[in-house]
Amino acid sequence: MEEMARFLKDLKAPVTPVTLGSGELKRQYVPLDIDVSPFDNSNSKKEGVSRAGKQHCQKGTPEFLRQALTFARAITSLPLLVHMDGGNDSQDNLQVCLDPKVKADFIIKRNLRKETPEAWLAIAVDNIIALYHDHGTSEQFHSEIKNDLDLERLPSGKFATNDLVLHLGIFAYNILRLLGQFSLPLKEVPLRNKKAQRRRLRTVIQNLITIASRLVRHARQVKLRFGQHSPWYPAFRQLYRALA
């Protein structure tokens, strides 16, 4: 995570907050969605697993949460808002969020035990729903990692190899996500949709990574030559100049 945080900070990746309230009560948060995402490796012989199916999703979460908040602080100075499901309704997580070193506001789906809703719902219901609304969207990003990057089933029987593959996959994911976000406002993009807020990884791979070109070596130089009527070349050129 440290390398990812440094990468995003160095590129000055845009961080879009959510807004709550208006006027003097207006506040902005950067959502930090944390959830468990299982990988299907059934009917395969893999060396070890990071989390057995019988283990509770809370195992190891406080340590991971502290790390995530620390690196998120390195990327943005805006207030952080942690989103977690009911399986992570734990005092340990609350203590991490309240720690002054990594302090963050939080919305954690409550597992009702002895207390009544009136005892813990101090914020207006509509505000809670508005802030928690996009938590489900994070699962769409999990889906892109597994499907668009083909990481649903890890390739090796060795745990260390699969760990490396997954880390490299997340690194590639962040690069592709940035390319997609940087390409959204470009006027050179074919069939540009002004209302689009993100570009799916599959689209980025298809149009910007596997773009048709030819590698040419001439006069001790290496160049990419594109077709005369390549529709995505102007966008590719803009991104290359911006990020090179």
CORWOGI-V960508 format. One record per helix or strand of 2 or more residues. SS is the DSSP state (h for helix, s for strand). FROM is the first residue (numbers start at 1). TO is the last residue. If there is no record, write none. Layout:
BEGIN
SS	FROM	TO
SS	FROM	TO
END
This chain:
BEGIN
h	2	10
s	18	20
h	23	25
s	27	33
h	61	75
s	80	84
h	86	88
h	91	98
s	105	108
h	117	120
h	125	147
h	159	184
h	201	209
s	213	218
s	221	226
h	233	243
END
